[in-house]
Amino acid sequence: RDFFRPVSLEQMVELNARGHAGDEPLVAVTFDDGCDLTRSGATDVLDELGIPATTFVVLDCIDNRRLMWHHMFSAVRSMRGDEVFLREFRRLANSIEHGVEIASIRKYVAVTKRWPMSRKDEYAAELWHACDMPPIDEFLAAEPLYVTWDDLDDWRRRGHAVGLHTRTHPFCSQLDNVGIAD
């Protein structure tokens, strides 16, 4: 707040459309993937500071019904370590596309951008199992990562906004017309 005036995303879009050139720099705060903000206390901090925010939710993950595919990778890395993750990711990537080189842990996301998005969840589940991870429903019960519908109601009552971040979080630039319609 010392450097920027927080505004809602809606206000930012409106001001930008009007060519806002005010002296005070503006900032719109957004959160990606629909992770919990209410139970963690983040919403209380935003409210205390008077900062409006928008959370973009992945519909299939609301109420912890599903673990988003890229979050599966983060969980594997956290629970099994980068060495196990990278070994199994390389094996998987080479079964999908022969000759894939992944020199470091920072390079794996670029590889996933070449995957057919219709199969991303299948590939992530294969890696999850190869790394001897617990059943996903047990993992989500122990680690409730995502917002619930009640959390979203509370979030909106408190003056924040909700946006859609797709149903399953594919790389949208990789979708064909069939994938977009899905």
Secondary structure, DSSP 8 states (H G I E B T S, - for coil): --S-EE--HHHHHHHHHTT---SS-EE-EEESTTB--STTSHHHHHHHHT--EEEEE-GGGGGG-S--HHHHHHHHHHHH-HHHHHHHHHHHHHHHSTT----SGGGHHHHHTTS-GGGHHHHHHHHHHHTT---HHHHHHHS--B--HHHHHHHHHTT-EEEE--SS---GGG--HHHHH-
